[in-house]
Amino acid sequence: MSPARAGTGTARVTTSRCLDKQLADGAEWDEAELVTLGLIEAAADRIDALKALFEAETSRPSPSAHKAAMLAAELRQTEAGIAKLIASLDPNMEQAKSARHVAAANARWARRSGSA
């Protein structure tokens, strides 16, 4: 098995289980959330592959600093992308509206009630 394929699929199962545990009782992911979960799982698999490539590169007798830095940067970027995608999910169904939209609506209501 090549380093790029090592561990593929294990992150997908772990990620799904962790996020499913956070889902509120009786709730299900909607279509948009299922797409987001798929993106998260694919990115987690890419992280596994990148880690294997990074490990292979850094364990060589004379590793390429440039290649190691590129792989490390890609790992950081992919991890940040996963964090952003996870933050967009609402497993407890706590945030129906964004805070920005609520503040804008409240400001409109305040202006409307002040002019009446």
DOGU-382656 format. One record per residue (C-alpha): x, y, z; residue in three letters. Coordinates in steps of 0.2 Angstrom, whole numbers, padded with zeros to 4 digits. Layout:
N
R    c1    c2    c3  aa
R     X     Y     Z ala
...
//
This chain:
116
R    c1    c2    c3  aa
R  0000  0000  0000 met
R  0007  0017 -0005 ser
R  0009  0030  0009 pro
R -0005  0041  0001 ala
R -0017  0027  0003 arg
R -0012  0022  0021 ala
R -0026  0023  0034 gly
R -0039  0029  0021 thr
R -0057  0026  0028 gly
R -0053  0025  0046 thr
R -0055  0044  0048 ala
R -0071  0043  0039 arg
R -0079  0031  0052 val
R -0072  0040  0067 thr
R -0078  0057  0061 thr
R -0095  0051  0058 ser
R -0097  0043  0074 arg
R -0091  0058  0084 cys
R -0102  0070  0075 leu
R -0117  0058  0076 asp
R -0115  0057  0095 lys
R -0117  0076  0096 gln
R -0134  0075  0087 leu
R -0148  0080  0098 ala
R -0160  0065  0103 asp
R -0173  0062  0089 gly
R -0164  0074  0077 ala
R -0157  0069  0060 glu
R -0145  0078  0049 trp
R -0154  0088  0034 asp
R -0148  0086  0016 glu
R -0136  0101  0018 ala
R -0128  0094  0034 glu
R -0126  0077  0026 leu
R -0116  0085  0011 val
R -0106  0095  0024 thr
R -0103  0078  0033 leu
R -0097  0070  0017 gly
R -0085  0085  0014 leu
R -0078  0083  0032 ile
R -0076  0064  0030 glu
R -0067  0067  0013 ala
R -0055  0080  0021 ala
R -0052  0068  0036 ala
R -0046  0055  0024 asp
R -0035  0067  0015 arg
R -0027  0072  0032 ile
R -0023  0053  0034 asp
R -0015  0052  0017 ala
R -0006  0069  0020 leu
R  0001  0063  0037 lys
R  0007  0047  0029 ala
R  0016  0057  0015 leu
R  0023  0069  0028 phe
R  0029  0054  0039 glu
R  0037  0046  0024 ala
R  0046  0062  0019 glu
R  0052  0067  0036 thr
R  0059  0049  0040 ser
R  0069  0049  0024 arg
R  0088  0050  0026 pro
R  0089  0067  0018 ser
R  0071  0074  0018 pro
R  0067  0088  0007 ser
R  0063  0103  0018 ala
R  0053  0111  0004 his
R  0042  0096  0002 lys
R  0040  0094  0021 ala
R  0035  0112  0023 ala
R  0022  0110  0008 met
R  0014  0095  0016 leu
R  0014  0103  0034 ala
R  0005  0118  0026 ala
R -0008  0107  0017 glu
R -0011  0098  0033 leu
R -0014  0114  0043 arg
R -0025  0121  0029 gln
R -0035  0105  0028 thr
R -0037  0104  0047 glu
R -0043  0122  0047 ala
R -0056  0118  0034 gly
R -0062  0104  0044 ile
R -0064  0115  0059 ala
R -0074  0128  0049 lys
R -0085  0114  0042 leu
R -0089  0107  0059 ile
R -0093  0124  0066 ala
R -0106  0126  0052 ser
R -0115  0111  0059 leu
R -0129  0113  0072 asp
R -0131  0096  0080 pro
R -0141  0102  0095 asn
R -0152  0113  0084 met
R -0148  0128  0095 glu
R -0145  0141  0082 gln
R -0159  0143  0070 ala
R -0153  0160  0064 lys
R -0136  0168  0063 ser
R -0132  0181  0076 ala
R -0129  0194  0062 arg
R -0147  0191  0055 his
R -0155  0192  0072 val
R -0146  0209  0076 ala
R -0151  0216  0059 ala
R -0169  0211  0062 ala
R -0169  0219  0080 asn
R -0161  0235  0073 ala
R -0175  0236  0060 arg
R -0188  0233  0074 trp
R -0180  0246  0085 ala
R -0181  0259  0071 arg
R -0199  0254  0067 arg
R -0205  0256  0085 ser
R -0196  0272  0087 gly
R -0204  0280  0072 ser
R -0222  0275  0076 ala
//
